[in-house]
Amino acid sequence: MPETATPSGAGTTQEAEIISALGTRSIVLVGMMGAGKSTIGRRLSARLHLPFLDADVEIEAAAGMSIPDIFETHGEPHFRDGEARVIARLLDGGPAVIATGGGAFMREETRNRIRDKAVSLWLKADADIIMKRVKRRADRPLLQTADPAATVGRLIEEREPVYRRADLTIWSRDVPHERIVDECLDALHAWLCGGGSRQTSNALSATP
């Protein structure tokens, strides 16, 4: 179910311009597990007064079982097929902020749909940040290995060349969440309203 933020007042000019420029498109957050897609996504949706949708939550609702159980019972290929169908449905639903699982953007079919119907934003996090955030959680099927840190390193190496295809890149790091959200909004505004060049944002600067 979508989470719709309750407006706390009139949005800023920047936020209003982003909403206007988005039209029917969504904002899709991509990146590794633990990068903060759900945490930042909820706050970003609140600032823009858009629904927030977590693809993993929607997948579990559609399947009637948890993601670890889907992996265990049916395997990863079955999960990826369902993931692609759910994200396609969410993209068809109009403007929203959508957080996707770490592997979703690796599928070409899904990347093409996101390109056509959304602005993609990669939350980039280094391995130390990811491990710090996920090491106490047992609901990450891909980390049920003898050496989770090595697995994270391998996944980063495999996935980052694909994540780089996202429209925007924001560094996810240990700073206040609202600072990351501000950077997301600045990057979105520059992309949608200021010429549309691909850019990476770290702190307050953005470079093509």
Secondary structure per residue as TSV (DSSP state, phi and psi in degrees):
chain	resnum	aa	ss	phi	psi
A	1	M	-	360.0	139.0
A	2	P	-	-69.8	148.4
A	3	E	E	-104.5	116.2
A	4	T	E	-104.3	123.4
A	5	A	-	-70.8	143.7
A	6	T	-	-86.0	119.9
A	7	P	-	-56.9	136.1
A	8	S	-	-101.8	8.7
A	9	G	S	145.9	179.3
A	10	A	-	-64.3	139.2
A	11	G	-	-72.5	162.9
A	12	T	-	-73.0	167.1
A	13	T	H	-58.5	-41.7
A	14	Q	H	-58.1	-48.5
A	15	E	H	-65.1	-40.6
A	16	A	H	-63.4	-39.1
A	17	E	H	-68.3	-36.1
A	18	I	H	-62.9	-47.9
A	19	I	H	-59.6	-43.9
A	20	S	H	-62.4	-43.3
A	21	A	H	-72.2	-28.9
A	22	L	H	-65.0	-39.9
A	23	G	T	63.6	-122.3
A	24	T	T	-92.2	1.3
A	25	R	-	-78.2	156.2
A	26	S	E	-103.7	170.7
A	27	I	E	-108.9	122.3
A	28	V	E	-114.0	122.6
A	29	L	E	-92.5	128.1
A	30	V	E	-124.5	164.2
A	31	G	-	140.2	178.2
A	32	M	-	-67.4	157.3
A	33	M	T	-55.1	141.2
A	34	G	T	81.1	1.0
A	35	A	S	-76.0	-15.2
A	36	G	-	102.0	19.9
A	37	K	H	-60.8	-44.2
A	38	S	H	-71.6	-43.8
A	39	T	H	-62.9	-49.6
A	40	I	H	-70.7	-37.3
A	41	G	H	-59.8	-42.8
A	42	R	H	-62.5	-42.4
A	43	R	H	-70.6	-37.4
A	44	L	H	-65.2	-41.6
A	45	S	H	-64.1	-36.9
A	46	A	H	-64.8	-40.5
A	47	R	H	-67.3	-33.3
A	48	L	H	-96.6	-3.2
A	49	H	T	56.4	43.0
A	50	L	-	-113.2	155.8
A	51	P	E	-63.1	147.8
A	52	F	E	-107.4	132.4
A	53	L	E	-128.0	126.9
A	54	D	E	-102.1	113.1
A	55	A	H	-58.4	-37.8
A	56	D	H	-63.9	-41.0
A	57	V	H	-63.1	-41.6
A	58	E	H	-66.6	-36.3
A	59	I	H	-63.6	-44.8
A	60	E	H	-63.3	-39.6
A	61	A	H	-65.0	-41.6
A	62	A	H	-67.9	-36.6
A	63	A	H	-86.0	-20.0
A	64	G	T	70.8	24.2
A	65	M	S	-157.1	162.6
A	66	S	-	-74.5	160.1
A	67	I	H	-61.7	-44.7
A	68	P	H	-56.3	-37.9
A	69	D	H	-69.8	-35.9
A	70	I	H	-62.3	-46.2
A	71	F	H	-59.4	-46.5
A	72	E	H	-68.7	-39.9
A	73	T	H	-83.2	-41.5
A	74	H	H	-115.4	-17.9
A	75	G	-	93.3	163.0
A	76	E	H	-64.9	-41.0
A	77	P	H	-57.5	-40.2
A	78	H	H	-62.8	-42.8
A	79	F	H	-61.6	-44.8
A	80	R	H	-63.4	-36.6
A	81	D	H	-63.7	-45.4
A	82	G	H	-65.5	-38.4
A	83	E	H	-59.4	-44.5
A	84	A	H	-63.0	-41.0
A	85	R	H	-65.1	-42.9
A	86	V	H	-65.4	-45.1
A	87	I	H	-63.8	-37.8
A	88	A	H	-60.3	-41.9
A	89	R	H	-65.6	-42.5
A	90	L	H	-64.0	-39.0
A	91	L	H	-66.3	-30.2
A	92	D	H	-75.6	-10.4
A	93	G	T	-85.8	2.9
A	94	G	-	97.1	-173.7
A	95	P	S	-64.8	133.1
A	96	A	-	-163.5	169.4
A	97	V	E	-102.8	121.7
A	98	I	E	-118.9	123.2
A	99	A	E	-95.4	129.0
A	100	T	-	-111.2	159.3
A	101	G	-	-69.5	162.5
A	102	G	T	-60.0	-30.7
A	103	G	T	-94.0	-6.3
A	104	A	G	-61.0	-42.5
A	105	F	G	-72.5	-12.3
A	106	M	G	-71.8	-19.0
A	107	R	S	-86.2	122.6
A	108	E	H	-59.7	-40.7
A	109	E	H	-57.6	-43.3
A	110	T	H	-70.4	-41.9
A	111	R	H	-58.0	-41.7
A	112	N	H	-65.3	-39.9
A	113	R	H	-64.9	-43.1
A	114	I	H	-62.8	-42.7
A	115	R	H	-58.8	-39.7
A	116	D	H	-79.2	-27.5
A	117	K	H	-124.9	8.9
A	118	A	E	-158.7	171.4
A	119	V	E	-105.8	126.2
A	120	S	E	-97.0	138.6
A	121	L	E	-131.7	116.4
A	122	W	E	-89.5	118.4
A	123	L	E	-88.1	105.3
A	124	K	E	-93.5	125.3
A	125	A	-	-131.8	144.9
A	126	D	-	-83.0	170.6
A	127	A	H	-62.0	-38.1
A	128	D	H	-63.4	-43.2
A	129	I	H	-63.1	-44.7
A	130	I	H	-61.3	-48.1
A	131	M	H	-64.1	-38.4
A	132	K	H	-59.7	-36.1
A	133	R	H	-85.0	-28.3
A	134	V	H	-107.2	-8.9
A	135	K	T	-65.3	-23.6
A	136	R	T	-96.0	5.6
A	137	R	-	-107.6	140.9
A	138	A	S	-107.3	11.4
A	139	D	-	-105.9	27.9
A	140	R	-	-112.4	95.0
A	141	P	G	-55.8	-37.1
A	142	L	G	-72.3	-12.0
A	143	L	G	-102.0	8.5
A	144	Q	-	-82.9	64.9
A	145	T	S	-129.2	170.3
A	146	A	S	-68.1	-26.4
A	147	D	-	-136.2	82.2
A	148	P	H	-57.2	-36.6
A	149	A	H	-63.5	-41.4
A	150	A	H	-65.1	-36.9
A	151	T	H	-64.3	-43.5
A	152	V	H	-60.7	-44.1
A	153	G	H	-59.9	-42.2
A	154	R	H	-65.4	-42.7
A	155	L	H	-64.8	-40.7
A	156	I	H	-59.9	-45.4
A	157	E	H	-62.7	-39.3
A	158	E	H	-73.3	-37.8
A	159	R	H	-94.1	-29.3
A	160	E	H	-58.7	-38.5
A	161	P	H	-59.4	-28.7
A	162	V	H	-83.3	-42.1
A	163	Y	H	-56.9	-31.3
A	164	R	T	-62.7	-15.7
A	165	R	T	-77.0	-8.7
A	166	A	S	-61.6	155.1
A	167	D	S	-63.7	-38.9
A	168	L	E	-133.7	151.7
A	169	T	E	-128.9	128.7
A	170	I	E	-125.2	131.2
A	171	W	E	-75.1	123.3
A	172	S	-	-95.0	120.8
A	173	R	-	-150.0	178.9
A	174	D	S	-82.5	76.2
A	175	V	S	-132.4	167.3
A	176	P	-	-54.5	140.1
A	177	H	H	-54.5	-40.6
A	178	E	H	-64.6	-25.7
A	179	R	H	-67.1	-41.5
A	180	I	H	-64.4	-41.2
A	181	V	H	-61.7	-43.0
A	182	D	H	-58.0	-41.9
A	183	E	H	-65.8	-38.4
A	184	C	H	-60.2	-45.8
A	185	L	H	-64.5	-41.8
A	186	D	H	-61.0	-44.4
A	187	A	H	-67.0	-41.7
A	188	L	H	-62.2	-42.4
A	189	H	H	-64.7	-42.9
A	190	A	H	-64.0	-40.4
A	191	W	H	-68.2	-46.2
A	192	L	H	-83.6	-31.3
A	193	C	H	-119.2	-6.2
A	194	G	S	-125.7	25.7
A	195	G	-	119.6	-23.2
A	196	G	-	75.7	31.2
A	197	S	-	-86.3	141.8
A	198	R	-	-61.7	137.6
A	199	Q	E	-147.4	157.6
A	200	T	E	-116.8	132.0
A	201	S	E	-114.7	132.7
A	202	N	E	-138.8	124.4
A	203	A	T	57.3	-127.2
A	204	L	T	-100.7	2.2
A	205	S	E	-105.0	152.2
A	206	A	E	-137.6	132.8
A	207	T	E	-126.6	145.3
A	208	P	-	-61.5	360.0
